Amino acid sequence: MSNNNYLFTSESVSEGHPDKVCDRISDMVVDSYLSKDPVSRVACETLTTTNKVVLAGETRGPKIEKDELIHNIRDCIKDIGYDQKGFSWKTANIETFLHEQSSDIAMGVDSKDNKDEGAGDQGIMFGYACKETEDLMPAPIHYSHRILRLMAEDRKKGTLKGIEPDSKSQVTMLYEKNKPVKVTSVVISTQHSKDLNQEKVREIIIPYIKKSIPQNLLEDLSPSEIYINPTGQFIIGGPDGDTGLTGRKIIVDTYGGAAPHGGGAFSGKDPTKVDRSAAYASRYLAKNIVSAGVSDKCLIQLAYAIGVSKPLSIFIKLASGDEDKIEKVKKIINENFNLSPRGIREMLSLNNPIYEVTSAYGHFGRKPNNKGEFSWEKTDKVDLFKL
């Protein structure tokens, strides 16, 4: 194939995947602190294994009793759907080891002596948007998320029976002239009850593929290229089947590999951490730029140093042929957006308890709502970027 014609694949994992269970719990901790004090600081990691949860990390803010956190952790597990012998919201052994944030870190990021607060760490963050889907997301990750999200919704409503919380999806698409034209394979691995054989699992799952992906993209998909539970069965799953950790699904969380990732995870971090807030800000900028018709795709990189408020650099890449617009776009950003940690938080209202919902099915390509969730998905700055 030429460079413009290729196959590209992205995967998603469900909220019941062991790593996503951990992301959910870590983001619940962030929300618990921010709901009591919007300037709380949290850096929280979670580990799960067979019927066990371990919480560790640093916080600064209100005192939250261990019993309250443990109760909230059980609520997370219950909502995901785990009441199995190997992992249950009722019986899981839960340990918490949260402690005070390092004073050295606090010294670098706090605002004092008329100095704006600095970034919570050094690092690079990327944002991306493209016209492949209505949500301005790359098509393979968009459809991978949609399959699992619809499955989870029906499982929780009780209309999808025999399917358990732990699932993975993978969609491969053919691109011609850099545009997705058809799906060439789909992989779904889903935990199921011992009462279902693989033929029945396949029968149950295939309609979700058809509901999630437009028919014109599926017309040439061979049944032999739809792989449902390729190992033969998937009864033991979730943290009972595999250990989970916060922050191990960062490509699932972002663009499915279609754009770079700076390396820092999002979940478990309050918005003073630019790993999270600057990634949201760069997506916000990229999405508004593409929505304004500047280019069919936009990649933005922001770079920060710990204790320094302003970005060290802003990199912008547009679709081929639009390179002459980059300096104009950069000028608009510099003149209209405060990309300091505080500026980002104020611009996107990030000091609110809005993070638990981000922990599964992607942080991007979601619908902003009146609760303030996914504010970085708004396209309210389009007029600024119309060249």
C-alpha positions as CSV (number, residue, x, y, z in Angstrom):
1,M,0.0,0.0,0.0
2,S,1.1,3.6,-0.5
3,N,1.6,5.9,2.4
4,N,-1.9,7.2,1.9
5,N,-3.5,3.8,1.9
6,Y,-3.1,1.6,5.0
7,L,-4.7,-0.4,7.7
8,F,-5.0,1.1,11.2
9,T,-6.2,-0.6,14.4
10,S,-7.3,0.8,17.8
11,E,-8.5,-1.0,20.9
12,S,-10.8,-0.1,23.8
13,V,-11.4,-1.8,27.1
14,S,-14.5,-1.8,29.3
15,E,-15.0,-0.3,32.7
16,G,-14.7,-3.8,34.1
17,H,-11.2,-4.3,32.8
18,P,-8.8,-4.6,35.8
19,D,-6.9,-1.5,34.8
20,K,-10.1,0.5,34.3
21,V,-11.5,-0.6,37.7
22,C,-8.3,1.0,39.1
23,D,-8.8,4.2,37.0
24,R,-12.4,4.4,38.2
25,I,-11.4,4.1,41.9
26,S,-8.5,6.6,41.5
27,D,-10.8,9.2,39.9
28,M,-13.4,8.6,42.5
29,V,-10.8,9.7,45.1
30,V,-10.0,12.8,43.1
31,D,-13.8,13.7,43.0
32,S,-14.2,12.9,46.7
33,Y,-11.5,15.5,47.6
34,L,-12.6,18.1,45.0
35,S,-16.2,17.9,46.2
36,K,-15.1,19.0,49.7
37,D,-12.5,21.5,48.6
38,P,-12.0,22.5,45.0
39,V,-8.3,23.3,45.5
40,S,-7.4,19.9,46.9
41,R,-4.3,18.1,45.6
42,V,-4.5,14.4,44.8
43,A,-2.1,11.9,43.1
44,C,-3.7,8.5,43.7
45,E,-2.8,5.0,42.4
46,T,-4.9,1.9,42.8
47,L,-4.0,-1.8,42.5
48,T,-6.5,-4.6,42.2
49,T,-6.1,-8.4,42.2
50,T,-8.3,-11.3,43.3
51,N,-10.8,-9.8,45.7
52,K,-8.4,-7.1,46.9
53,V,-8.0,-3.4,46.4
54,V,-5.0,-1.3,47.5
55,L,-5.0,2.5,47.4
56,A,-1.9,4.6,47.7
57,G,-0.8,8.2,46.9
58,E,-0.5,11.7,48.1
59,T,-3.2,14.2,49.0
60,R,-3.5,17.7,50.4
61,G,-6.9,19.0,51.4
62,P,-9.8,18.0,53.7
63,K,-9.5,15.0,55.9
64,I,-11.5,12.1,54.5
65,E,-11.8,9.1,56.8
66,K,-10.7,5.7,55.5
67,D,-14.2,4.2,56.1
68,E,-15.7,6.8,53.8
69,L,-13.2,6.0,51.0
70,I,-13.7,2.3,51.5
71,H,-17.5,2.8,51.2
72,N,-17.0,4.8,48.0
73,I,-14.7,2.1,46.6
74,R,-17.3,-0.5,47.2
75,D,-19.9,1.7,45.4
76,C,-17.5,1.9,42.4
77,I,-17.1,-1.9,42.2
78,K,-20.9,-2.4,42.6
79,D,-21.7,0.1,39.9
80,I,-19.2,-1.6,37.5
81,G,-21.0,-4.9,38.2
82,Y,-18.7,-7.1,40.2
83,D,-20.3,-9.4,42.7
84,Q,-18.3,-12.6,41.8
85,K,-16.5,-15.1,44.0
86,G,-13.1,-13.8,42.8
87,F,-14.0,-10.1,43.0
88,S,-17.0,-8.6,44.8
89,W,-18.1,-5.2,46.1
90,K,-19.4,-6.9,49.2
91,T,-16.3,-8.9,50.3
92,A,-13.2,-7.3,48.7
93,N,-10.4,-6.7,51.1
94,I,-9.7,-2.9,50.7
95,E,-6.6,-1.2,52.1
96,T,-5.8,2.5,51.8
97,F,-2.3,4.2,52.2
98,L,-2.9,7.8,51.2
99,H,-0.6,10.3,52.9
100,E,0.3,14.0,52.7
101,Q,1.7,15.6,49.5
102,S,5.4,16.2,49.5
103,S,6.3,19.7,50.7
104,D,8.9,20.0,48.0
105,I,6.3,19.5,45.3
106,A,3.9,21.9,47.0
107,M,6.7,24.6,47.1
108,G,7.1,24.4,43.4
109,V,3.5,24.5,42.4
110,D,1.8,26.8,44.9
111,S,1.0,30.4,44.1
112,K,2.8,32.9,46.4
113,D,4.5,36.3,46.4
114,N,2.4,37.3,43.4
115,K,3.9,34.4,41.5
116,D,1.4,32.3,39.5
117,E,1.4,28.7,40.5
118,G,3.6,26.5,38.5
119,A,3.0,23.2,36.7
120,G,2.8,20.2,39.0
121,D,5.4,18.4,36.9
122,Q,7.5,18.6,33.8
123,G,6.2,16.9,30.7
124,I,4.7,17.0,27.2
125,M,1.0,16.7,26.5
126,F,-0.8,16.2,23.2
127,G,-4.2,17.1,21.8
128,Y,-5.7,15.9,18.6
129,A,-8.8,16.3,16.5
130,C,-9.8,15.1,13.0
131,K,-12.8,15.0,10.8
132,E,-13.1,11.2,10.7
133,T,-16.2,11.1,12.9
134,E,-18.8,13.5,14.1
135,D,-17.0,13.8,17.5
136,L,-13.8,14.7,15.6
137,M,-12.1,11.5,16.8
138,P,-10.1,8.9,14.9
139,A,-12.6,6.3,13.6
140,P,-11.0,3.1,14.9
141,I,-11.0,4.2,18.6
142,H,-14.3,5.9,18.2
143,Y,-16.1,2.7,17.2
144,S,-14.1,0.5,19.6
145,H,-15.4,2.6,22.5
146,R,-18.9,2.7,21.2
147,I,-19.2,-1.1,21.0
148,L,-18.2,-1.6,24.6
149,R,-20.2,1.4,25.9
150,L,-23.4,0.0,24.3
151,M,-22.7,-3.4,25.8
152,A,-22.2,-1.9,29.2
153,E,-25.4,0.1,29.1
154,D,-27.5,-2.9,28.2
155,R,-25.7,-5.1,30.7
156,K,-26.5,-2.7,33.5
157,K,-30.1,-2.4,32.3
158,G,-30.4,-6.2,32.5
159,T,-31.1,-6.6,28.7
160,L,-27.7,-8.1,28.0
161,K,-27.7,-11.3,30.0
162,G,-24.8,-13.7,30.6
163,I,-22.2,-11.1,29.7
164,E,-19.9,-9.9,32.6
165,P,-18.1,-6.6,33.1
166,D,-14.6,-7.3,31.7
167,S,-14.5,-6.7,27.9
168,K,-12.1,-5.6,25.2
169,S,-12.7,-4.5,21.6
170,Q,-10.5,-3.8,18.6
171,V,-11.4,-2.3,15.2
172,T,-9.2,-2.4,12.1
173,M,-10.0,0.0,9.3
174,L,-8.7,0.5,5.8
175,Y,-7.7,4.0,5.0
176,E,-7.6,5.2,1.4
177,K,-6.1,8.6,0.7
178,N,-5.8,9.0,4.4
179,K,-9.5,8.6,5.0
180,P,-11.2,5.6,6.7
181,V,-13.3,3.7,4.1
182,K,-14.2,0.4,5.6
183,V,-13.8,-2.0,8.6
184,T,-11.6,-5.0,7.8
185,S,-11.7,-6.8,11.1
186,V,-13.3,-6.6,14.6
187,V,-12.2,-8.4,17.8
188,I,-14.4,-8.6,20.9
189,S,-13.2,-10.5,23.9
190,T,-15.8,-10.5,26.7
191,Q,-16.2,-12.2,30.0
192,H,-19.3,-14.3,30.2
193,S,-21.1,-16.7,32.5
194,K,-20.3,-20.4,32.4
195,D,-23.8,-21.1,31.1
196,L,-23.0,-19.5,27.7
197,N,-21.1,-21.4,25.0
198,Q,-19.0,-19.5,22.4
199,E,-21.6,-19.9,19.7
200,K,-24.2,-18.1,22.0
201,V,-21.7,-15.4,23.0
202,R,-21.0,-14.7,19.3
203,E,-24.8,-14.5,18.6
204,I,-25.2,-12.0,21.5
205,I,-22.3,-9.8,20.6
206,I,-22.4,-9.4,16.8
207,P,-25.5,-7.1,16.9
208,Y,-23.5,-4.6,19.0
209,I,-20.9,-4.4,16.3
210,K,-23.7,-3.6,13.8
211,K,-25.3,-1.0,16.1
212,S,-22.0,0.7,16.7
213,I,-20.5,1.0,13.3
214,P,-22.2,2.6,10.2
215,Q,-23.4,0.0,7.8
216,N,-21.5,1.5,4.8
217,L,-18.2,0.7,6.7
218,L,-19.3,-2.9,7.4
219,E,-20.5,-3.9,3.9
220,D,-17.3,-5.8,3.0
221,L,-16.5,-7.2,6.4
222,S,-16.3,-11.0,6.2
223,P,-17.8,-13.0,9.0
224,S,-14.4,-14.8,9.3
225,E,-12.8,-11.4,10.2
226,I,-15.1,-11.0,13.2
227,Y,-13.3,-12.6,16.2
228,I,-15.4,-13.2,19.3
229,N,-13.5,-14.6,22.3
230,P,-10.6,-16.0,20.1
231,T,-9.2,-18.0,23.0
232,G,-12.4,-20.1,23.2
233,Q,-13.9,-19.0,26.5
234,F,-13.6,-16.1,28.9
235,I,-15.2,-17.0,32.2
236,I,-12.6,-15.8,34.7
237,G,-12.0,-12.1,34.3
238,G,-11.7,-8.8,35.9
239,P,-9.2,-8.4,38.8
240,D,-9.6,-12.1,39.5
241,G,-8.1,-13.0,36.1
242,D,-5.5,-10.3,35.9
243,T,-4.0,-7.6,38.2
244,G,-5.0,-4.1,37.5
245,L,-3.2,-0.8,38.0
246,T,-4.1,2.9,37.5
247,G,-2.8,4.5,34.3
248,R,-2.0,1.5,32.2
249,K,-4.5,2.3,29.4
250,I,-3.3,5.7,28.3
251,I,-3.7,5.0,24.6
252,V,-7.2,3.8,25.1
253,D,-7.9,7.0,27.1
254,T,-6.7,9.2,24.2
255,Y,-6.7,8.6,20.5
256,G,-6.0,4.9,20.0
257,G,-2.5,5.5,18.8
258,A,-3.6,7.8,15.9
259,A,-1.8,10.7,17.7
260,P,1.2,10.8,20.0
261,H,0.8,10.6,23.8
262,G,3.1,12.4,26.2
263,G,3.3,9.4,28.5
264,G,1.5,10.7,31.6
265,A,-1.7,9.0,32.8
266,F,-4.8,11.1,33.6
267,S,-6.7,9.1,36.2
268,G,-6.0,9.8,39.9
269,K,-4.6,13.2,39.3
270,D,-6.2,16.5,40.3
271,P,-6.2,19.3,37.6
272,T,-3.1,21.1,38.9
273,K,-1.2,18.1,37.2
274,V,-0.6,19.2,33.7
275,D,-0.5,15.6,32.6
276,R,-4.2,15.8,32.8
277,S,-5.3,19.5,32.5
278,A,-2.9,20.4,29.6
279,A,-3.9,17.3,27.7
280,Y,-7.5,18.4,28.0
281,A,-6.6,22.0,27.0
282,S,-4.7,20.8,23.9
283,R,-7.7,18.7,22.8
284,Y,-9.9,21.7,23.4
285,L,-7.8,23.8,21.1
286,A,-7.4,21.2,18.5
287,K,-11.1,20.5,18.4
288,N,-12.0,24.1,18.0
289,I,-9.5,24.6,15.3
290,V,-10.8,21.7,13.2
291,S,-14.4,22.7,13.9
292,A,-13.6,26.2,12.6
293,G,-12.6,24.6,9.2
294,V,-8.9,25.6,9.5
295,S,-7.9,22.0,8.7
296,D,-9.2,18.5,8.5
297,K,-6.9,17.5,11.4
298,C,-4.9,19.2,14.1
299,L,-2.2,18.0,16.5
300,I,-1.1,20.3,19.3
301,Q,1.8,19.7,21.8
302,L,2.2,21.7,25.0
303,A,5.4,21.4,27.1
304,Y,5.8,22.3,30.8
305,A,8.5,22.4,33.6
306,I,7.6,21.8,37.2
307,G,7.2,25.1,39.1
308,V,6.9,27.2,35.8
309,S,3.5,28.5,34.9
310,K,3.7,29.2,31.2
311,P,4.2,26.5,28.5
312,L,7.8,26.1,27.4
313,S,6.6,25.5,23.9
314,I,3.5,25.1,21.7
315,F,3.8,22.9,18.6
316,I,1.0,22.8,16.0
317,K,0.7,20.4,13.1
318,L,-2.2,20.6,10.5
319,A,-3.2,18.4,7.6
320,S,-0.9,18.4,4.6
321,G,-1.5,21.6,2.6
322,D,-2.5,23.7,5.6
323,E,1.0,24.4,6.9
324,D,0.8,28.1,5.9
325,K,-1.9,28.6,8.6
326,I,0.1,27.4,11.5
327,E,1.6,30.7,12.5
328,K,-1.8,32.4,12.4
329,V,-3.3,29.7,14.6
330,K,-0.4,30.0,17.0
331,K,-0.8,33.8,17.2
332,I,-4.5,33.3,18.0
333,I,-3.7,30.9,20.8
334,N,-1.0,33.1,22.3
335,E,-3.3,36.2,22.3
336,N,-6.5,34.5,23.5
337,F,-5.7,31.6,25.8
338,N,-4.0,31.5,29.2
339,L,-2.3,28.0,29.2
340,S,-0.9,28.3,32.7
341,P,-2.2,25.6,35.0
342,R,-4.5,28.1,36.7
343,G,-5.6,29.5,33.4
344,I,-6.5,26.1,32.0
345,R,-8.4,25.2,35.1
346,E,-10.4,28.4,35.0
347,M,-11.0,28.2,31.3
348,L,-12.4,24.6,31.5
349,S,-13.8,24.7,35.0
350,L,-11.6,21.8,36.1
351,N,-11.7,22.3,39.8
352,N,-15.1,20.4,40.0
353,P,-15.7,16.7,40.8
354,I,-16.1,15.7,37.2
355,Y,-13.5,13.0,36.7
356,E,-15.0,9.6,37.7
357,V,-17.1,9.5,34.5
358,T,-13.9,10.0,32.4
359,S,-12.3,6.8,33.6
360,A,-13.8,4.5,30.9
361,Y,-14.5,4.7,27.2
362,G,-12.1,7.6,26.6
363,H,-11.5,11.1,27.9
364,F,-12.1,12.6,24.4
365,G,-15.0,12.4,21.9
366,R,-17.6,12.6,24.7
367,K,-20.5,15.0,25.1
368,P,-20.1,17.9,27.4
369,N,-23.0,18.3,29.9
370,N,-24.5,20.8,32.4
371,K,-22.6,19.1,35.2
372,G,-19.3,20.4,33.8
373,E,-18.1,17.0,32.6
374,F,-16.1,17.0,29.4
375,S,-15.9,20.7,29.2
376,W,-12.8,20.4,27.0
377,E,-15.1,18.9,24.3
378,K,-17.0,22.2,23.8
379,T,-16.6,24.0,20.5
380,D,-17.3,27.5,21.9
381,K,-14.1,29.1,20.5
382,V,-14.7,28.3,16.8
383,D,-15.2,32.0,15.9
384,L,-11.8,32.9,17.2
385,F,-10.1,30.5,14.8
386,K,-12.0,31.4,11.6
387,L,-9.2,32.6,9.4
